[in-house]
Amino acid sequence: MLTLQVFIREPYVERERVRVDFPDISRAEKKALVIGAGPAGLFAALSLIEKGIRPIILERGKDVRSRRRDLALLNKEGILDPESNYCFGEGGAGTYSDGKLYTRSNKRGDINRILNLFVQFGAEPHILYDAHPHIGTNKLPRIIQAMRQQITDCGGSFLFGKKVVDLILQDDTIKQVVTADGDRFEADAILLATGHSARDIFHLLDRKKILIEAKPFALGVRIEHPQYLIDAVQYGAAHLTMKGAGGTRTDHLPPASYNLVEQVAGKGVFSFCMCPGGIIAPASTAPGELVVNGWSPSRRNNPFANSGMVVSTEEKDWGAFGQYGPLAGLYFQQSVEQKSFDMGGGRYVAPAQRMADFVDRRKSASLPSCSYLPGIHAVPLAEVLPGFIYEDLRQAFTAFGRKMKGYYTNEAVVVATESRTSSPVRIPRDAKSLRHPQIKNLYPCGEGAGYAGGIVSAAMDGERVAAAVVASFKG
Ligand SMILES: Cc1cc2nc3c(=O)[nH]c(=O)nc-3n(C[C@H](O)[C@H](O)[C@H](O)COP(=O)(O)OP(=O)(O)OC[C@H]3O[C@@H](n4cnc5c(N)ncnc54)[C@H](O)[C@@H]3O)c2cc1C
């Protein structure tokens, strides 16, 4: 097969095929605890194995298969398991994510190596040359299971139902990690890769007086259009055939996507994690809090196009929550999620409003059909969202309608709340050793610690931190 590499207005980078042979480390002298089995934790564990260190993964959630049953219960019955959901469990938030593998963090690690490892564990090779590689939610779980198999085949440990609840400190060192079932673990290094939704971990660090910092993040809504409408806007009617509701694309075109950004009142309002042919998912992790996100299957063949539409927020926006210091953003985020849950009426039914009604401050008399399985309920979203977020979104929606003719329409539905765009907390680390500045065997890692935003950047951060641990063992 002939493969061509084409670089347009970007530097030429040799993209080699990479295949890693992972050694047996069952008798390795050194071991590292990896807390959290998301992309950061998994890629860190694989990197540790490659360098001859035995990883012990502690994961609060369940394996992929059991997790699927919990997601079905959430989608169909509105019952949430706080330990097993779209964010918690084998593969972390990555497993039932959309699986878009593009990142702007190209200086933070070797993207090509991460993509090649995905292929080694079962992803289709086209992700190696696509401009916007995408795996799809239907294919990710198998890939994640193959990674676990590799880790355990090499002699690493992968433990489920191990929620870390305490850290036993002696001076500047963590002596033991305690899990909810009372088990205690010791290790030479502890990689903390618990993701942006592990609020209990942020509270634990704060209680233990281990330094954490508030971090800006973005919050808003998810917006859903019929896919045919986005196709018509992006491709023009000439590229549509008139089969089905509103017309379908001609065969050679993929479902259209978009990327929108606008400055409103000095704040960035932008589309986030756009999912053509996708589904809006309930991404909550705690009872009484409503969070939405989006995914799509590899064929992107659902009749809806959804995207997060979020406003950047920082410390000065969090008002009275400032009293919580480094946890101010977390409390602000949680308060909006709780409001959203209450206004939806329970069982993870999401409050929603048609787009033009949102801008005109009118309660929607009816709602269009929506992919969000627990259901949507018509609510004036001004009663859910903080005032500045609501106002900035109102202005941005009409501006987006001017940029993309047809985007601003009452056929689109606005669903609250898209609040877990990135971590509201940073766990600091030394720029060189990647250790926490106060605790010498603690390595904050991945999105939850504030060093990644997405699957590939989390995976690259996992590899970086693993390399730092290896360097520390070599002295
Ligand atoms: C629906 C959805 C769609 C997404 N789509 C995309 C996409 O298309 N592309 C993209 O790049 N990103 C996407 N993301 C985001 C992506 O999944 C995350 O950026 C990525 O998973 C972060 O990796 P991480 O390893 O840092 O953390 P996580 O993936 O959050 O993993 C953290 C892990 O730690 C575990 N954990 C938490 N607390 C504890 C504890 N106390 N003890 C033990 N274990 C604990 C959790 O159970 C979890 O498994 C999506 C996310 C969701 C929810």
The ligand as an SDF file (V2000), in Angstrom:
LIG
                    3D

 53 58  0  0  0  0  0  0  0  0999 V2000
  -19.0540   12.1410   26.7720 C   0  0  0  0  0  0  0  0  0  0  0  0
  -17.6280   12.6300   26.6310 C   0  0  0  0  0  0  0  0  0  0  0  0
  -17.0990   12.8670   25.3660 C   0  0  0  0  0  0  0  0  0  0  0  0
  -15.7770   13.2870   25.2120 C   0  0  0  0  0  0  0  0  0  0  0  0
  -15.2630   13.4010   23.9500 N   0  0  0  0  0  0  0  0  0  0  0  0
  -13.9400   13.6700   23.7940 C   0  0  0  0  0  0  0  0  0  0  0  0
  -13.3490   13.6620   22.4960 C   0  0  0  0  0  0  0  0  0  0  0  0
  -13.9960   13.3950   21.4880 O   0  0  0  0  0  0  0  0  0  0  0  0
  -12.0230   13.9470   22.3960 N   0  0  0  0  0  0  0  0  0  0  0  0
  -11.2480   14.2360   23.4930 C   0  0  0  0  0  0  0  0  0  0  0  0
  -10.0480   14.4810   23.3350 O   0  0  0  0  0  0  0  0  0  0  0  0
  -11.7910   14.2420   24.7310 N   0  0  0  0  0  0  0  0  0  0  0  0
  -13.1050   13.9490   24.9110 C   0  0  0  0  0  0  0  0  0  0  0  0
  -13.6490   13.9130   26.1700 N   0  0  0  0  0  0  0  0  0  0  0  0
  -12.7780   14.2840   27.2950 C   0  0  0  0  0  0  0  0  0  0  0  0
  -11.7900   13.1610   27.6290 C   0  0  0  0  0  0  0  0  0  0  0  0
  -12.4930   11.9780   27.8570 O   0  0  0  0  0  0  0  0  0  0  0  0
  -10.9630   13.5820   28.8310 C   0  0  0  0  0  0  0  0  0  0  0  0
  -10.2670   14.7650   28.4820 O   0  0  0  0  0  0  0  0  0  0  0  0
   -9.9430   12.5270   29.2260 C   0  0  0  0  0  0  0  0  0  0  0  0
  -10.5840   11.2980   29.4820 O   0  0  0  0  0  0  0  0  0  0  0  0
   -9.1410   12.9540   30.4640 C   0  0  0  0  0  0  0  0  0  0  0  0
   -8.2760   11.9350   30.8160 O   0  0  0  0  0  0  0  0  0  0  0  0
   -7.7130   11.7430   32.2950 P   0  0  0  0  0  0  0  0  0  0  0  0
   -7.0440   10.4160   32.3100 O   0  0  0  0  0  0  0  0  0  0  0  0
   -6.9220   12.9250   32.6930 O   0  0  0  0  0  0  0  0  0  0  0  0
   -8.9840   11.7130   33.2590 O   0  0  0  0  0  0  0  0  0  0  0  0
  -10.3500   10.7740   33.2370 P   0  0  0  0  0  0  0  0  0  0  0  0
  -10.5200   10.2320   31.8910 O   0  0  0  0  0  0  0  0  0  0  0  0
  -11.3480   11.6350   33.8240 O   0  0  0  0  0  0  0  0  0  0  0  0
   -9.9450    9.5830   34.1840 O   0  0  0  0  0  0  0  0  0  0  0  0
   -9.8530    9.6980   35.5650 C   0  0  0  0  0  0  0  0  0  0  0  0
  -10.0820    8.3260   36.1980 C   0  0  0  0  0  0  0  0  0  0  0  0
   -9.8090    8.4310   37.5930 O   0  0  0  0  0  0  0  0  0  0  0  0
  -10.7720    7.6740   38.3030 C   0  0  0  0  0  0  0  0  0  0  0  0
  -10.8880    8.2250   39.6600 N   0  0  0  0  0  0  0  0  0  0  0  0
  -11.4330    9.4300   40.0090 C   0  0  0  0  0  0  0  0  0  0  0  0
  -11.3620    9.5830   41.3520 N   0  0  0  0  0  0  0  0  0  0  0  0
  -10.7730    8.4660   41.8520 C   0  0  0  0  0  0  0  0  0  0  0  0
  -10.4530    8.0510   43.1550 C   0  0  0  0  0  0  0  0  0  0  0  0
  -10.7370    8.8040   44.2180 N   0  0  0  0  0  0  0  0  0  0  0  0
   -9.8810    6.8380   43.3150 N   0  0  0  0  0  0  0  0  0  0  0  0
   -9.6090    6.0360   42.2330 C   0  0  0  0  0  0  0  0  0  0  0  0
   -9.9070    6.3980   40.9580 N   0  0  0  0  0  0  0  0  0  0  0  0
  -10.4680    7.6000   40.7760 C   0  0  0  0  0  0  0  0  0  0  0  0
  -12.0400    7.8330   37.4850 C   0  0  0  0  0  0  0  0  0  0  0  0
  -12.9560    6.8130   37.7550 O   0  0  0  0  0  0  0  0  0  0  0  0
  -11.5100    7.8150   36.0700 C   0  0  0  0  0  0  0  0  0  0  0  0
  -11.4940    6.5200   35.5440 O   0  0  0  0  0  0  0  0  0  0  0  0
  -14.9670   13.5050   26.3650 C   0  0  0  0  0  0  0  0  0  0  0  0
  -15.4980   13.2890   27.6460 C   0  0  0  0  0  0  0  0  0  0  0  0
  -16.8060   12.8490   27.7910 C   0  0  0  0  0  0  0  0  0  0  0  0
  -17.3670   12.6010   29.1790 C   0  0  0  0  0  0  0  0  0  0  0  0
  1  2  1  0
  2  3  1  0
  2 52  2  0
  3  4  2  0
  4  5  1  0
  4 50  1  0
  5  6  2  0
  6  7  1  0
  6 13  1  0
  7  8  2  0
  7  9  1  0
  9 10  1  0
 10 11  2  0
 10 12  1  0
 12 13  2  0
 13 14  1  0
 14 15  1  0
 14 50  1  0
 15 16  1  0
 16 17  1  0
 16 18  1  0
 18 19  1  0
 18 20  1  0
 20 21  1  0
 20 22  1  0
 22 23  1  0
 23 24  1  0
 24 25  2  0
 24 26  1  0
 24 27  1  0
 27 28  1  0
 28 29  2  0
 28 30  1  0
 28 31  1  0
 31 32  1  0
 32 33  1  0
 33 34  1  0
 33 48  1  0
 34 35  1  0
 35 36  1  0
 35 46  1  0
 36 37  1  0
 36 45  1  0
 37 38  2  0
 38 39  1  0
 39 40  1  0
 39 45  2  0
 40 41  1  0
 40 42  2  0
 42 43  1  0
 43 44  2  0
 44 45  1  0
 46 47  1  0
 46 48  1  0
 48 49  1  0
 50 51  2  0
 51 52  1  0
 52 53  1  0
M  END
$$$$
